Amino acid sequence: MEAQIVLEYEDKKTALAVASAISPDNFRTPTGLSIETCHADGKVATTVRCTRGIPSLTATIDDLLFCASTAEKVLQAVKKLEGV
């Protein structure tokens, strides 16, 4: 099974920050699971490949989206502190 999640941001800098926050997942995955994240033109694309069943794929996507959401919230907080 394979899923691709594409998140769009208003600028390349934000996309880079989110991709950097979630990309460590690319290197630490159990057998039967792979995650690849890249960014370009304000978009972050993540491909999840899973042979461990739908529950594992669903949990991985949920974790990925939670991490992306957390990164977005941190970036918003930093922008507020900087007065941007």
C-alpha positions as CSV (number, residue, x, y, z in Angstrom):
1,M,0.0,0.0,0.0
2,E,1.1,3.5,-0.7
3,A,-0.2,7.0,0.2
4,Q,1.1,10.4,-0.7
5,I,0.3,13.5,1.4
6,V,0.9,16.9,-0.1
7,L,0.8,20.0,2.1
8,E,0.9,23.4,0.6
9,Y,2.3,26.5,2.3
10,E,2.3,30.2,1.4
11,D,6.1,30.3,1.0
12,K,9.1,28.1,0.4
13,K,10.6,28.9,3.8
14,T,7.7,27.5,5.7
15,A,7.6,24.4,3.5
16,L,11.3,23.9,4.1
17,A,10.8,24.2,7.9
18,V,8.0,21.7,8.0
19,A,9.8,19.3,5.7
20,S,12.9,19.5,8.0
21,A,10.7,18.9,11.1
22,I,9.1,15.7,9.7
23,S,12.0,14.4,7.6
24,P,13.8,12.5,10.4
25,D,11.0,9.9,9.9
26,N,12.7,9.1,6.6
27,F,15.5,7.3,8.5
28,R,13.8,5.5,11.4
29,T,11.1,3.1,10.2
30,P,10.3,-0.4,11.1
31,T,10.5,-3.2,8.6
32,G,7.7,-3.0,6.0
33,L,7.4,0.7,6.3
34,S,9.1,3.6,4.4
35,I,8.6,7.3,4.5
36,E,10.1,9.8,2.1
37,T,9.6,13.5,2.4
38,C,10.6,16.3,0.0
39,H,9.8,19.9,-0.5
40,A,9.6,22.2,-3.5
41,D,7.8,25.5,-4.5
42,G,6.0,25.8,-1.1
43,K,4.8,22.2,-1.0
44,V,5.8,19.3,1.2
45,A,5.2,15.9,-0.3
46,T,5.5,12.7,1.8
47,T,5.1,9.2,0.4
48,V,4.3,6.4,2.8
49,R,4.8,2.8,1.7
50,C,3.5,0.1,4.0
51,T,3.3,-3.7,3.8
52,R,2.2,-4.0,7.4
53,G,-1.5,-3.5,6.8
54,I,-4.1,-0.7,6.8
55,P,-3.9,-0.1,10.6
56,S,-0.2,0.6,10.4
57,L,-0.5,2.8,7.3
58,T,-3.3,4.8,9.0
59,A,-1.4,5.2,12.2
60,T,1.7,6.4,10.3
61,I,-0.3,9.0,8.3
62,D,-1.9,10.2,11.6
63,D,1.5,10.5,13.2
64,L,2.9,12.3,10.2
65,L,0.0,14.8,10.1
66,F,0.3,15.4,13.9
67,C,4.0,16.2,13.5
68,A,3.3,18.6,10.6
69,S,0.6,20.3,12.6
70,T,3.0,20.7,15.6
71,A,5.6,22.2,13.3
72,E,3.1,24.6,11.9
73,K,2.0,25.7,15.4
74,V,5.6,26.3,16.4
75,L,6.3,28.4,13.3
76,Q,3.2,30.5,14.0
77,A,4.3,31.0,17.6
78,V,7.8,32.1,16.4
79,K,6.3,34.5,13.9
80,K,4.1,36.1,16.6
81,L,7.2,36.5,18.9
82,E,9.2,38.0,16.0
83,G,6.3,40.3,15.2
84,V,6.0,39.0,11.6
